[in-house]
Amino acid sequence: MKRFLSRRQTLREVALGFGGLALNSMMATATEQKFYDLRARKPHFAPKAKNVIFIYVGGGPSTIDMYDPKPVLRKYDGQPAPFEIKGRALNGSQQVMASPWPFTKCGQSGREISNLLPHFQKVVDKVSFVRSMQTDRIDHSTAQFTFVTGRGFTGFPSLGSWVNYALGSENQNLPGYIALGEGASIGTRAHSSAWLPPVFTGTEMRADAKSPIFDIKRPDSVTAEQQARLLEMVKDLNREQKGHHPLDQDMEARIANYELAARMQVEAMRVADLSAETQETRTLYGCDNKASGQFGKHCLMARRLVQSGVRFVQIYGGGGWDTHSNIGGQLPGLCHYIDQGMSALLTDLDQRGMLADTLVVWSGEFGRLPTIEARNAAPGRDHNPYGFSMWMAGAGVKQGFDFGQTDELGYAAVPEFRVGHADIHATIQHLLGVDHLKNTFFYEGRDESLVGVTPARVLREVLA
């Protein structure tokens, strides 16, 4: 005889089955142990780049005064703009301000670069400009989060962490991701791994041979034998704790960090010892320059780090780039701070044959408007998320090439050439042999990636 069940009976009788499925899933998850380390991993396809040096200039550098000359600005200088310019402030000034500094045609490409950057003028043929950048964020913190993490808010892993997670490091005696200097308004979150395993966080270093990483040096009062016994005891305690909490990623990272720290005591101090370089090299970077020497040292150290197998180095371009007022008094010093170091980096990498497989990226979170922010004796420029420039050089990138453009005032990217942060993230990963759609991590019920749900494309126009 056929037996017919009501919906209520069906749900009641199969409920235990549903529960069993859920329990099985939970048990499988609980018993699955994933261990994350920095061992080098194979890319998805043949890479052009092995390493990345990312020069991040937080604060909104005025790229129309540095890289993107607009002669039409002189026509309207001191007059209202021929079309509406939108800024952060309602009813903001519409008075156009031409760049106070001349531009010079440079190199074989003949591209015009501001005289604020005399060293960069000599190496401009090595770079590709993307002159049609835009972002949907107009304030510093949200725009910086967008550019370095792919999201306009806190809590997501940085670009360097995603690269570190995908590829690991070629040197097990150094971190795979290192941050040099300061300058981002979002602080250490600009190189954080967020919810990626902590082992992929950017490690802060200094160009100081005696103490390149905080607390890395063994105290003089502790012998090497005493330190070895202490580390062995800590290792035993960690193993005990790990046995009780096998899925604790923070514990896994702490164990890995203790082991890495012991190996780094020699290697990190060696890499940070810039005195090992020739005087000619130190002079090239301007290491002894009082105003710009610190940034020059960071650039030289970045070269030494990638030379030692570090996958991703992030150099911050210092503070002060938020030139809302007195741009005429501030921008020359800011450009002087970064000019020699970043230019020497390109020259040095090229001379050593390292530029062929090292990708160098330069950008801020947005640019500045072609109008003054307010009428006063020392005007500045407001934030401009609608159109700004960045550049890339090295592995797999065309030399002496421009992609895109802004309008005649340098205000907004021409629509057909617009490039967003996700496109840059996809392109950087592509050059490293990483498919940006496959570089994912399961988090809160979904496979997350650096680009997320934002449409992204590889900028093949700038690829060699």
N, C-alpha and C positions, 0 to 999 in steps of 0.2 A: 504494500500500500504506500502511495506517495505521501510524504510528510511535507506540509507547507508551513514555513516559519513566518511569523510576522516580523516587521522591521525591529520591533522591540526585542523579540526573542533572538533574532540574528545578532544584534549588537551585544546582547548579554552573553551569548554563548561564545562569540569570537573575541570578546574583550580580553580574555586571558592571552589569546594569541597575539593581539596588538601589544600587550604588556611585555610578552616574551620577546617580541621583535625589538622593542625599545630597550629592554634590559640587555639583550645581546649586543645591540649597537653601543650602549654605554660601556659594557664590559670590554668590547673590542677597543674602544677609544682609550679606556683606562689602562689596558695592557700594552697599548702601542707606545713604545718609547722612542722618541726622536731625539737624536743627539746632533747638535749643531756645532761646527767648528770652522776654522779658517783654512782648512786644506783646500788647495787649488782645485777648482771644478771645471769640467769641460763646458765651453759655450755651446749655444744651440747651433751655431754655424761658424764658419771661418771668420775670425775677427780681423779688423783693420788695426784696432788699438788694443794694447795690453794694459795700459794704465791711463788714468785721467787726473789732470790737475785743474781744478775748478777755482778760478779767481772770482770770488763773490763779493761785489761791491754794494753792500747794503746801505740804503738811505736815498736811493734815487739819483744816480749820477746824471748830469745834464749832457746827454749824448749829442744834442744839437749844438752844443758848444765844444764838443770833443771830436766827434766822428762824422757828423751828418750836416755838412754846410748847406745853408739855405740862403742864397743871394737875395731872394725876394724879401727876406726880413728887412734888409736895408731900405727897400722901397717904402715899407710901412713903419719903419722905426719911429717910435714915439707917437704913432697914430693908431686909431682903432683898427682892429683886425677886419679884413674884408668879409669874414663870416664868423659866426658865434664860436667862441672858445669856451668850453666847459671845464671848470675846475672844481675843487672841493667846496669852495665858498660860493654861496648864492650871490648873484650880482657881482662876481669877481671882476677884476680889471680886464678890459679888452685891449689894453694898450700894448702894442707889439714892442718887443725889445730884440734888436739884432744882436748877434754874438759880439761882445766887445773885443774878441780876439781874432786875428787874421788866420786864415787857413792856407796851407801850402800844398801844391801838388807834389806827390812823393812817389818814388820808386818807378819801376817800369809800368805799373798799373795806372799811374798818374792820379790816384785817388787823393782827395784833399783831406788832410788831417790838421787839426788845430795846432798852432804854434805853442799851445800849452803842453804838448807832448812831443818834444824834440827827439827823444830817444825812440819813441814808437814810430815816428815818421820814417826811421831808417829800417824798420822791420815790417812795415805794413804789407809788403808783398807776400808775406808768409801767411796772412790770415784771410778768412772768408767772413764778410760782414753779413749779418741778417739785419736788414734795416727796416723791417716791417713787423717788429714785435708788438704785441698788445697783451693786456691782461684785463680781467674783469674785476680787479680789486684796486682801490684807489688809496687805501691807507697802508702804512708801512708793514705792520704786523701781518695783516691778512695777505698782502701781496707777497711778503717774504715767505710765509707758509706755503702759498700757492707755488712759488717758484722753486723752493727747495724740497717740498714734500708732495706737491701735486694737489693739495687741498687748501682752501682758504681759511683754515682754522687749525688749532693745535691737535696733537694726538696721532699724527701719522708719521711713518718713517721717512727719513730724508733720502735724497737721491743716492748719496754715497752708501747708505746702509743697504739699499736695494741692490746696488752693484756688488757690494761686499757679500751679501747673501747669495747672489747668483753665481759669483765666480771665486770667492775666497781670496786668499793671498798666496803669492809665490814665495813669501819669506815667513816661516813659522816663528821667527824670533822678533817680529814686529807686528803691530796691529795691521789689519788689512785696510783700515780707513782712518786717516789722521787729519785733524783740524789744526790750523796754524793761525794765530792772531785772533783779533776781535773785530766787531763791527756790525753784526746783525742785531737789530733791536729785539729779536725773539731769542737772543742768547744761545745757550747750548742746544736748544730745540732745533736749531738749524743744522745740527749734525747728529741728531738723536735717532735711535732705531725704533723708538716708540714701542709698538707691540710686536715688532720683529724680535727674535731672540736677542738678549742684551749683548751677546758677543759681537754683533754687527754694528754697534754704536761707534761713532767717530771718537777716537782718542785724542785728547788735547795735548799738543806738544809745544815746546818752546825751543828757540835756537840758542840753547844754553847747554854746553857740553857737560857741566857739572850736575845739572838737574833738569833734563829735557822734559821729564814727566814728573808731576807732583809725587813725592814719596817713592821715587824709583830707586834712589841711591841707598845702599846699605849704610846705616849709621856707623860712624867710625868706632863707636864703642862696642859694636857687635862684630864678632869674627865670622868668617865664611862658614866655619864648622857650626857655630851656634845658629846661624841663619838656616843652614841645611836641616838641622834638627828641628827647628821651629816649623819650617815648611812641611817636614814629614809629619809632624804632629797635627798640623792644620789639615793636611791631606787625609789623615786617618779620621779626623772628626768629620770632615766633609763626606767621606765615604759612608760613615755611619748615618749621617743625616740623609744622604741620598738614598740609602736603603729604605728609610721610612717614608720618603717623599720622592719617588722615582720620576715624577713628571714635573718637578720644580725646575723650570728653565732658569730662574734667577740663580738657583744653587749650581746648576750646570755651568752657567756663565762665570760664577765666582770661582769655581774650581779651575776652569780654563784660564781665567784671568790671573790667578795665583801662579799657575804654571808658566803662562806667558810672561808675567812680570819678572819671574826669576831668569828667564832667557833674555829678556830685554835689558837687564841691568848692564850688560856689556854692549849689545847691539845698538840700543837707543842712544847711549852716550857716544858711541862711535859715529853714528850718523849725524848727531847734533854738533859734533866737533868740527866747526867750519875752518878751524886753523889748519886742518889737513889739506885744504884747498890752496892752490897757488895764489900768490898775491895778484897775479894777472886776473884770475877768476874773481877774486874778492873785489877788485877794482871794477871789473865789468858790471857786477851787481850793485856797486856803490855801497858796500857793507859798512864803510867808515863814514858815510855821509850822515851828519847829525839829524837832518830832517827826514831822510828817506831810507836810512840804513837798516832800520828794523824790518821794513817791508822787503827790502833787498835780501836780507838774511833769510826771511821766510821763503822767498822764491828760490834761493840757492838751496835751502834745506829741502824744499819740495823736489827739486831735481835729484838730490841725494837719496831721498826716500823712494821715488819711483825707480831709481837706479838700483836700489836695494830690494825691489820687488813689491813695494807697497802698491796696492791696487788703485786706491783713490785718495788724493790729497786735496783738501779744501783750504784755500787761503782766503782770509778775510781782508778786505781792502781798507780797513780802518774806519773810524767814525767821521762825522761832520759833513757828509754828502747831502744832507737835507737842507739845501740852500734856499730857504724861503725868503731870506733877505741877504743883502750884501754879497750876492754871487760874485761880483767883481773883485771883492776882497778875499773870498774864501776859495773859489775854484782853482786859482793858480797853485796854491799850496797843496790842495788835495791831489791835483794832477801830478805835481812834483813828487808827492809821496809814493805814487804807484808807478810812475813812468819808467824810470830806469830799471827797477826790479823786474817788472813784467816783460820789458823789452829784452833784457839780458837773458831771461829764462828762455825765450824763443830762440835767441842767438845761440846760447849754450847748448840747448837740446839739439839744435840743428847741427852744430859743429861736431857733436859727439855721435851723430847718427841716431839719436834717440827720438827725434821729432817724428820719425817714420812710424813709430808705434806708440807714441804718447799723444793723447788728445788734450789740448789746452782749451779751456772754455772761459770766457770773460762775460759777466753780465751783472746788472743790478736788478731790482724787482720791478722798476719802471723808470721812466725818464722825467724830464721837466718840460713845462709848457713854453711855447714861444712868446708868451705875454708875461708882463710883470705881475707879481702877485698883488702889490699895492703901490700906490704912488708915494714914494718917499725918497730921501736923499741917497739911499743905498738899496735899491730894489733887488728882489730875487725872483725865482720862478717857483710856481706851485707844482704839485705832482702831475705827471702825465702818464696815465695807463693806456692811452689810445694809440701811441706810436713812439717807439724808441728803438735803439740799436743795441746789438750784442755782437760778439765775434767768437769764432772758433779757429783753431789752427792745429796742424799736425796730422796724425794718423787718419788717412782716408778722406781728408778734407781738401777741397780745391784751394790753390793758392791765388791770391790777388783777385778774388771773386766777390761780387756783391749780389745778394738775393733780396728782392723786394725794395720798396721805397715808401716814404711817407709823402704827404701832400706838400705843396709848395712852401708851406710855413713850418713843416716839420711837426705838425700837430697830430695827425692820425695816419695809420697805416693805410695804404691804398688797398681797397677791399680784396682784389684778386690775389694779393700777396700776403695777407694776414697770417701771422704765425703766433701760436700760443705756447704756453709753458709745456703742455703735453706733447706737442710736436718736438720740442727740444729734448724732452725726456726720452721720447721714442728714438730720436736720432742718436743720442749719446749711447743708449743701450745697443742700438743696431751696430754702431761702430765697434762695440765691444763683443759683438757676436751674440748678443742676447735679444731674443724676440720679446718685445715689451708686453705682448699679450700672453706669453707663456711664463714670464717671470712673476709668479703669483705665490701667495701665502694664505692659507686658510685661516680666516679670522672672523669670529662672530657669525658663523653660518654661511660664509661665502668666500670665494677665492678673490682676495684683494690684490691689487697691483699698484705700481707707482702712478699710472695714468688713470686708474679707476674706470669710471664710465665716461670720462671725457673723450670725445673723438680725437684721435691722434694719428698723425702720419709721419713717416720718416721723410726728412727733407732731402730727397735724393738730388735735388738741384745743386746742393753744395758739396755733394760727395764726388770724390775724384774717380 
